[in-house]
Amino acid sequence: MDRADADDVNGDDVNADGYFGERVAATYDESSAEMFAPGSIDPVVDVLAELAGDGRALELGVGTGRIALPLARRGVPVHGIDMSRAMVARMRAKPGGEQVGVAVGDFATTRVDGTFSVAYLVFNTIMNLTTQAAQVACFRNVAAHLGPGGCFVVEVGVPDLRSLPPGQTSVPFHVSPTRWAFDLYDTATQAMSSNYVEVVDGRGEYRSIPFRYVWPAELDLMAQLAGLRLRDRWAGWEREPFTHESRRHVSVWEKPAG
C-alpha cells in the first residue's frame, strides 16, 4: 500500500482496519492514481502471471485490488489477505471484485486453505509490518502456503539512508504551501514513519503511519529461515539489473521443489 494518508496516529480513528480505515480507503485509489495506470500495473501482472502459471496466486495486503483484479482477469485465481475491511469493500465494489477471495486478518500470520504457485507483497507493503519478528513470521507464513517450486515476490524500496547527513533523522518528500510530508528514520531500530502536515481551511492537521525499513540482505536471511532461496532480484518489474544505485528492488524467492 506504500505511503497513504493515515488515520490520526494518536488513536481515535485507528480501529480494527489498522491505519487503512474508511478515511484512507475512500481516497486511496485517487491518492495513488499513478500506481493504477496501465504502465504501472501491466509489468507487475506480467511477472506474476508468468510465475503463477496454471496455479493460484496469494496477495498479502490485497487492498482495493490494484493488482489482484487485473491478475484475475488474466485467468489466475487470486486470493487475498488484508486487515482493512474498508479497503476490501472498495475492491468488492469494482467489476470482478467478488471473484477474489479474501481472508481478513494480519498477513504475517493469517492462513488460508490450499497451496499457491506465487505469493506477493508489492508497493512497499512488507514495511507495514513494523517489527523484525513480524517480517520473519510473514516469510514463514508464505512458505507454508507455497507449493513446491512456488515463489514469493516482494517489491520494496531500498532504505534511503544516503539522504541523511550526520545528525539528521528526517527526509522531506513533499513540500507545498499547504502540505508537508516527510519520513522520520531511527537507524538504531530500523523504525521509520511517513508524516503529513496539511492545512485545510486554515486548520492544521497531522497524520503519521509507522513502517520498518528492511535491507535486501536482511530479507534474504528471512527467506532462508523460512526455507526459501533467492531466485531473482531486479531493480523493477521490467527486470532491470539491480545495482548499488537502485532505489527499489523486486525480489523473487523460491521454495525448493524437493
C-alpha positions in Angstrom: 0.0 0.0 0.0 3.0 2.3 0.4 2.6 5.9 1.6 -1.0 6.9 2.0 -2.7 9.3 4.3 -3.0 7.5 7.6 -5.6 7.9 10.3 -4.5 10.1 13.2 -1.7 8.2 14.9 -2.9 9.4 18.3 -5.7 6.8 18.0 -9.3 7.9 17.7 -9.6 6.8 14.1 -7.2 3.8 14.2 -9.6 0.9 14.5 -9.7 -2.8 13.5 -8.7 -1.8 10.0 -5.4 -0.6 11.3 -4.0 2.5 9.5 -6.1 1.9 6.4 -9.6 2.5 7.6 -12.6 4.2 5.9 -10.9 7.6 5.9 -7.9 6.3 3.9 -9.9 3.8 1.8 -12.3 6.5 0.5 -9.5 8.3 -1.4 -6.8 5.6 -1.7 -7.1 5.0 -5.4 -7.1 8.7 -6.2 -4.2 9.5 -3.9 -2.1 6.7 -5.6 -3.5 7.3 -9.1 -0.1 7.0 -10.9 0.2 3.4 -9.5 -3.2 2.5 -11.1 -2.1 3.5 -14.6 -1.6 0.6 -17.1 2.1 1.4 -17.3 2.5 0.7 -13.6 0.2 -2.3 -13.4 0.9 -4.3 -16.6 4.6 -5.1 -15.9 3.6 -6.3 -12.4 0.8 -8.5 -13.7 3.1 -9.9 -16.5 5.6 -11.2 -14.0 3.1 -12.6 -11.5 1.0 -14.3 -14.2 4.2 -16.0 -15.5 5.2 -17.2 -12.0 1.6 -18.4 -11.3 1.4 -20.5 -14.4 -1.5 -22.8 -14.0 -1.6 -22.3 -10.3 -3.1 -19.9 -7.8 -1.8 -16.5 -6.5 -1.9 -15.2 -3.0 -1.7 -11.4 -2.4 -0.7 -10.1 1.0 -2.2 -6.7 1.6 -4.7 -7.0 -1.3 -6.2 -3.6 -0.6 -8.5 -2.2 -3.2 -7.5 -4.8 -5.8 -4.9 -2.7 -7.8 -3.0 -5.9 -8.8 -5.4 -8.7 -7.8 -8.2 -7.7 -10.2 -6.1 -7.4 -13.4 -4.3 -10.6 -12.4 -7.6 -12.4 -12.0 -8.7 -11.0 -15.4 -5.6 -12.9 -16.8 -7.2 -16.1 -15.7 -5.2 -16.5 -12.5 -7.2 -17.5 -9.4 -6.3 -14.9 -6.8 -6.9 -15.0 -3.0 -6.0 -12.1 -0.8 -5.3 -11.3 2.9 -5.9 -7.9 4.3 -6.6 -6.4 7.7 -8.7 -3.5 6.3 -12.4 -4.3 5.7 -12.7 -0.7 4.3 -10.1 -1.3 1.6 -11.5 -4.7 0.7 -15.0 -3.3 0.4 -13.7 -0.9 -2.2 -12.3 -3.9 -4.2 -15.6 -5.8 -3.8 -17.5 -2.8 -5.4 -15.3 -3.0 -8.6 -16.0 -5.2 -11.6 -14.7 -8.7 -10.8 -14.2 -7.9 -7.2 -16.3 -10.8 -6.0 -14.0 -13.3 -7.8 -11.2 -12.6 -5.4 -11.5 -14.5 -2.2 -10.2 -12.5 0.9 -9.3 -13.5 4.4 -9.5 -10.6 6.8 -6.5 -10.6 9.1 -2.8 -9.9 9.7 -1.0 -11.2 6.6 2.0 -12.2 8.7 0.0 -14.9 10.4 -3.4 -15.5 8.7 -3.7 -18.8 7.0 -6.0 -19.7 4.0 -6.8 -23.0 2.6 -4.9 -24.6 -0.2 -1.5 -24.0 -1.8 -0.3 -21.4 -4.2 2.2 -21.1 -7.0 3.1 -17.5 -6.2 2.6 -15.2 -3.2 3.4 -11.5 -3.5 3.8 -8.3 -1.4 4.0 -5.1 -3.6 4.3 -1.3 -3.2 6.4 -1.4 0.0 3.8 -3.3 2.0 6.3 -5.5 3.7 7.3 -2.4 5.7 3.8 -2.2 7.2 5.0 -5.0 9.4 6.8 -2.8 12.0 8.9 -5.4 13.8 11.6 -7.8 12.5 9.7 -10.7 14.2 6.6 -9.9 12.2 8.5 -9.7 8.9 10.2 -13.1 9.7 6.7 -14.5 10.5 5.4 -13.3 7.2 8.1 -15.2 5.3 7.3 -18.4 7.3 3.6 -17.9 6.7 4.2 -17.5 2.9 6.4 -20.6 2.8 3.7 -22.6 4.4 1.2 -21.5 1.7 3.5 -22.2 -1.3 3.6 -25.5 -3.1 7.0 -27.0 -4.1 8.6 -24.7 -6.6 6.4 -21.8 -5.7 7.7 -18.3 -5.4 7.4 -15.3 -3.1 7.7 -11.9 -4.7 8.4 -8.7 -2.8 8.6 -5.2 -4.2 10.1 -2.7 -1.7 12.3 0.4 -1.7 16.0 0.3 -0.7 16.3 2.3 2.6 17.2 5.9 1.6 19.7 6.5 4.4 22.1 8.1 1.9 19.8 11.1 2.1 20.6 11.5 5.8 23.6 13.7 6.7 25.1 13.1 10.2 22.7 14.1 12.9 19.6 14.3 10.7 16.7 11.9 11.0 14.1 13.3 8.6 13.8 13.4 4.8 11.1 15.5 3.2 9.3 14.1 0.1 6.6 16.7 -0.4 6.6 20.4 0.2 3.9 22.9 -0.8 2.2 25.9 0.7 -0.5 23.8 2.4 1.1 20.4 2.7 4.3 19.0 4.0 5.3 15.3 4.1 8.5 13.8 5.5 9.9 10.5 6.6 11.5 10.0 10.0 14.2 7.4 10.5 15.6 5.7 13.6 18.7 4.0 12.4 19.2 2.1 15.7 15.9 0.2 15.3 15.1 0.5 11.6 11.8 2.1 12.6 10.5 4.8 10.4 7.3 6.7 9.8 5.8 8.8 7.0 4.3 12.0 8.4 1.9 14.5 6.9 1.1 18.1 7.9 -1.8 19.7 6.0 -3.6 23.0 6.3 -7.3 22.9 5.3 -9.4 26.0 5.7 -6.8 27.5 8.0 -6.7 24.4 10.3 -3.6 22.3 10.6 -3.8 18.5 10.7 -1.0 16.0 11.4 -1.1 12.3 10.4 1.5 9.6 10.7 1.9 6.0 9.6 4.7 3.7 11.0 6.9 1.4 9.0 10.0 -0.8 9.5 12.6 -0.4 6.7 14.4 -3.6 5.7 17.5 -4.3 3.7 17.8 -6.7 0.7 20.3 -8.9 2.6 18.1 -9.0 5.6 15.1 -10.2 3.5 17.4 -12.9 2.1 18.1 -14.1 5.6 14.4 -14.1 6.4 13.7 -16.2 3.3 16.5 -18.6 4.3 15.0 -19.0 7.7 11.7 -19.9 6.0 13.3 -22.4 3.7 13.2 -20.2 0.6 16.1 -19.3 -1.7 16.7 -16.3 -3.8 15.9 -16.8 -7.5 15.9 -13.3 -9.0 16.4 -9.7 -7.9 15.7 -6.8 -10.2 15.5 -3.0 -9.9 11.9 -3.1 -11.2 9.2 -5.1 -12.8 10.8 -4.8 -16.3 13.6 -6.9 -14.8 16.2 -4.2 -14.9 19.5 -5.1 -13.3 19.7 -4.4 -9.6 22.8 -2.3 -8.7 24.2 -0.2 -5.8 22.3 2.8 -7.3 18.9 1.1 -7.4 16.2 2.8 -5.3 14.0 -0.3 -5.1 14.0 -4.0 -5.8 11.7 -6.7 -6.9 13.0 -10.0 -5.3 11.8 -13.5 -6.0 12.5 -16.3 -3.6 11.6 -19.9 -4.5 10.5 -22.8 -2.4 12.7 -25.8 -3.3 10.8 -28.4 -5.5 12.0 -31.2 -3.3 
